[in-house]
Amino acid sequence: MRIGEIAALVGVTPRAVRHYHQSGLLPEPPRRANGYREYGVRDAVLLARIRRLTELGLGLDEVRDVLAGDEGRGLVEVLQELADDLARQEAVLRERRERLAVLLAEARAGHLPADGPVSPEFAALLAGLGELPASPMAAKDREVLALLDAVVPAEDRARLMETLRGTASSAHEVYALFDALEDAAPDDPRVEGAARVLAGCLPDAAGAGLPERAVGGRLPGALLADAVFADLFPAQEAALRLAIRIVQERQEGAS
């Protein structure tokens, strides 16, 4: 048989046969005088076995292990490993479908935020904020919160979001003060006022969340701090830095 004939007989493509040759799974058969490969029944049996194993989900290295009985694992061991791996994948898919079902139900009920899906903790925080005003600072704040929700480890996220929920009642006042600083200079007298209002509604634990400055990216949270500060107008940045410093000093004085 030529390559097209054995490929058609076994149910694979000639390209797959050549790939198995290159991978060392299927030995090269003898060639005719005209240079064409000449395949026999033994080649077809081996090719069919390779096809069946790959259809089961085995990678080429695993197929090679099965075919090379003197190189390690046998068929039973490899198939058991494959079965265990499929069971793990099924468990992951089941968990994802359960989470998706909850999100889908929330979306259909109109309870899922536009920038969802989000964690339940972030959803609770957004619910506490209520209807946000048409405020540029409110939009920026929501983006930062969404970023925190995505990057903070799950074990810390609940504590962080619960801490921030305590600031929800003062959020609208803070947004208005910071919006008013868009065109202001960093030394504008309103900077200190906005900073003190923000610091007054932030818990002491928030002082460690963002460093006042990033030094070569070495401080914890420095990349996040840089991203937040870069998105603010100069006076807003000055007010935020001052608020963080006030909270940190307050925390140090209490310790």
C-alpha positions as CSV (number, residue, x, y, z in Angstrom):
1,M,0.0,0.0,0.0
2,R,1.1,3.6,-0.6
3,I,0.7,6.3,1.9
4,G,-2.7,7.5,0.6
5,E,-4.0,4.0,0.7
6,I,-3.0,3.1,4.2
7,A,-4.2,6.5,5.4
8,A,-7.7,5.8,3.9
9,L,-7.8,2.3,5.2
10,V,-7.0,3.3,8.8
11,G,-9.0,6.5,8.7
12,V,-6.3,9.2,9.0
13,T,-4.8,11.7,6.7
14,P,-1.5,11.2,4.8
15,R,-0.2,14.2,6.7
16,A,-0.9,12.5,10.0
17,V,1.0,9.4,8.7
18,R,4.0,11.6,7.9
19,H,3.8,13.3,11.3
20,Y,3.9,9.9,13.0
21,H,7.0,9.0,11.0
22,Q,8.7,12.3,12.0
23,S,7.7,11.7,15.7
24,G,9.2,8.2,15.7
25,L,5.9,6.5,16.4
26,L,5.5,4.8,13.1
27,P,8.7,3.3,11.6
28,E,9.5,4.2,8.0
29,P,8.6,1.3,5.7
30,P,10.8,0.1,2.9
31,R,10.6,2.1,-0.3
32,R,10.0,0.9,-3.9
33,A,12.4,1.5,-6.6
34,N,10.5,4.7,-7.6
35,G,11.0,6.0,-4.0
36,Y,7.4,5.6,-2.8
37,R,6.9,4.0,0.6
38,E,5.5,0.5,0.6
39,Y,3.2,-0.2,3.6
40,G,2.1,-3.7,4.8
41,V,-0.5,-5.1,7.1
42,R,1.8,-4.7,10.2
43,D,2.1,-1.0,9.4
44,A,-1.6,-0.7,9.2
45,V,-2.2,-2.5,12.5
46,L,0.3,-0.2,14.2
47,L,-1.1,2.9,12.6
48,A,-4.6,1.9,13.7
49,R,-3.4,1.5,17.3
50,I,-1.8,4.9,17.2
51,R,-5.1,6.4,15.9
52,R,-7.2,4.7,18.7
53,L,-4.8,5.9,21.4
54,T,-4.8,9.5,20.2
55,E,-8.6,9.4,19.9
56,L,-8.6,8.5,23.6
57,G,-6.8,11.7,24.4
58,L,-3.3,10.5,24.8
59,G,-0.5,12.8,23.8
60,L,2.2,11.5,21.4
61,D,4.7,11.0,24.3
62,E,2.1,8.9,26.1
63,V,1.4,6.9,22.9
64,R,5.1,6.3,22.6
65,D,5.2,4.9,26.2
66,V,2.4,2.5,25.4
67,L,4.0,1.3,22.1
68,A,7.5,1.0,23.7
69,G,6.7,-1.7,26.3
70,D,10.3,-1.8,27.4
71,E,10.4,2.0,28.1
72,G,8.1,2.2,31.1
73,R,4.4,2.3,31.6
74,G,2.0,-0.2,29.9
75,L,-1.4,0.4,28.4
76,V,-3.4,-0.1,31.6
77,E,-1.3,2.4,33.6
78,V,-1.5,5.1,30.9
79,L,-5.2,4.6,30.4
80,Q,-5.8,4.8,34.2
81,E,-3.8,8.1,34.3
82,L,-5.9,9.4,31.4
83,A,-9.1,8.4,33.3
84,D,-8.0,10.2,36.4
85,D,-7.1,13.3,34.4
86,L,-10.5,13.3,32.7
87,A,-12.2,13.0,36.1
88,R,-10.3,16.1,37.3
89,Q,-11.3,18.0,34.2
90,E,-14.9,16.9,34.7
91,A,-14.8,18.2,38.3
92,V,-13.4,21.5,37.2
93,L,-16.1,21.9,34.5
94,R,-18.8,21.0,36.9
95,E,-17.6,23.7,39.3
96,R,-17.4,26.2,36.5
97,R,-20.9,25.4,35.3
98,E,-22.3,25.8,38.9
99,R,-20.6,29.2,39.2
100,L,-21.9,30.1,35.7
101,A,-25.4,29.1,36.6
102,V,-25.4,31.5,39.6
103,L,-24.0,34.3,37.5
104,L,-26.5,33.6,34.8
105,A,-29.4,33.8,37.2
106,E,-28.1,37.1,38.6
107,A,-27.7,38.5,35.1
108,R,-31.2,37.5,34.1
109,A,-32.6,39.1,37.3
110,G,-30.6,42.3,36.4
111,H,-28.4,42.0,39.5
112,L,-25.1,41.5,37.8
113,P,-23.0,44.7,37.4
114,A,-22.2,45.8,33.9
115,D,-18.5,45.1,34.5
116,G,-19.2,41.6,35.9
117,P,-18.8,38.8,36.5
118,V,-17.4,39.9,39.8
119,S,-16.8,38.3,43.2
120,P,-19.7,38.2,45.6
121,E,-17.8,40.5,48.0
122,F,-17.4,43.1,45.2
123,A,-21.0,42.8,44.3
124,A,-22.0,43.5,47.9
125,L,-19.7,46.5,48.0
126,L,-21.2,47.9,44.8
127,A,-24.7,47.4,46.3
128,G,-23.7,49.4,49.3
129,L,-22.5,52.2,47.1
130,G,-25.9,52.4,45.5
131,E,-26.5,54.5,42.4
132,L,-23.3,56.2,41.5
133,P,-23.4,59.9,40.5
134,A,-22.3,61.0,37.0
135,S,-18.8,61.6,38.5
136,P,-15.5,61.0,36.7
137,M,-13.9,60.2,40.1
138,A,-16.7,57.6,40.8
139,A,-15.9,56.0,37.5
140,K,-12.2,55.8,38.3
141,D,-12.9,54.5,41.7
142,R,-15.0,51.7,40.3
143,E,-12.3,50.7,37.9
144,V,-9.7,50.6,40.8
145,L,-12.1,48.5,42.8
146,A,-12.7,46.1,39.9
147,L,-8.9,45.8,39.5
148,L,-8.5,45.0,43.2
149,D,-11.3,42.4,42.9
150,A,-9.4,40.7,40.1
151,V,-5.9,40.8,41.5
152,V,-6.2,40.4,45.3
153,P,-5.9,36.8,46.4
154,A,-9.3,35.2,47.3
155,E,-8.3,34.7,51.0
156,D,-7.7,38.5,51.3
157,R,-10.5,39.8,49.1
158,A,-13.4,39.3,51.5
159,R,-11.6,41.2,54.3
160,L,-10.6,44.0,51.9
161,M,-14.1,44.4,50.5
162,E,-15.7,44.3,53.9
163,T,-13.3,47.0,55.0
164,L,-14.1,49.2,52.1
165,R,-17.9,48.7,52.6
166,G,-17.5,50.9,55.7
167,T,-16.6,53.8,53.4
168,A,-19.7,53.6,51.2
169,S,-21.7,56.2,53.2
170,S,-19.1,58.9,52.6
171,A,-18.2,57.9,49.0
172,H,-20.4,60.5,47.3
173,E,-19.0,63.4,49.3
174,V,-15.5,62.3,48.5
175,Y,-16.2,62.0,44.8
176,A,-17.6,65.5,44.7
177,L,-14.5,66.9,46.4
178,F,-12.1,65.1,44.1
179,D,-14.0,66.0,41.0
180,A,-13.6,69.7,42.0
181,L,-9.8,69.2,41.9
182,E,-9.6,68.3,38.2
183,D,-8.3,71.7,37.1
184,A,-6.7,72.7,40.4
185,A,-3.0,73.0,41.2
186,P,-1.4,70.5,43.7
187,D,-1.0,73.4,46.3
188,D,-4.7,74.4,46.1
189,P,-6.1,74.8,49.6
190,R,-8.9,72.4,48.7
191,V,-6.4,69.5,48.4
192,E,-6.0,69.3,52.2
193,G,-9.7,69.4,52.8
194,A,-10.4,66.6,50.3
195,A,-7.6,64.6,51.8
196,R,-8.8,64.9,55.3
197,V,-12.4,63.9,54.4
198,L,-11.1,60.9,52.5
199,A,-8.8,59.9,55.4
200,G,-11.6,60.4,57.8
201,C,-13.7,57.7,56.1
202,L,-10.9,55.3,55.5
203,P,-10.1,52.6,58.2
204,D,-6.6,52.4,59.5
205,A,-6.0,49.1,57.7
206,A,-6.4,51.0,54.4
207,G,-3.1,52.8,55.0
208,A,-1.2,49.7,54.2
209,G,-3.0,49.0,51.0
210,L,-1.3,51.6,48.9
211,P,2.2,52.9,49.6
212,E,2.5,56.7,49.5
213,R,5.3,56.3,46.9
214,A,6.8,53.6,44.8
215,V,10.5,53.2,45.0
216,G,11.8,51.3,42.0
217,G,8.7,49.0,42.2
218,R,10.2,47.4,45.4
219,L,7.4,48.3,47.8
220,P,4.4,46.0,48.1
221,G,1.6,47.3,46.0
222,A,3.9,49.8,44.2
223,L,2.7,48.8,40.7
224,L,-0.9,49.3,41.8
225,A,-0.1,52.6,43.4
226,D,1.6,53.8,40.2
227,A,-1.4,52.8,38.1
228,V,-3.8,54.6,40.4
229,F,-1.7,57.8,40.7
230,A,-1.1,57.9,37.0
231,D,-4.8,58.1,36.3
232,L,-5.4,61.1,38.5
233,F,-5.0,64.8,37.9
234,P,-2.1,66.5,39.8
235,A,-4.3,67.9,42.6
236,Q,-6.2,64.7,43.0
237,E,-3.0,62.7,43.2
238,A,-1.7,65.2,45.9
239,A,-4.9,64.7,47.9
240,L,-4.8,60.9,47.7
241,R,-1.1,60.8,48.7
242,L,-1.9,63.1,51.7
243,A,-4.9,61.0,52.7
244,I,-2.8,57.9,52.7
245,R,-0.1,59.6,54.8
246,I,-2.7,60.8,57.3
247,V,-4.1,57.3,57.6
248,Q,-0.6,55.8,58.0
249,E,0.3,58.4,60.7
250,R,-2.9,57.7,62.5
251,Q,-2.3,54.0,62.4
252,E,1.3,54.5,63.7
253,G,0.0,56.7,66.5
254,A,-2.5,54.1,67.6
255,S,0.1,51.3,67.7
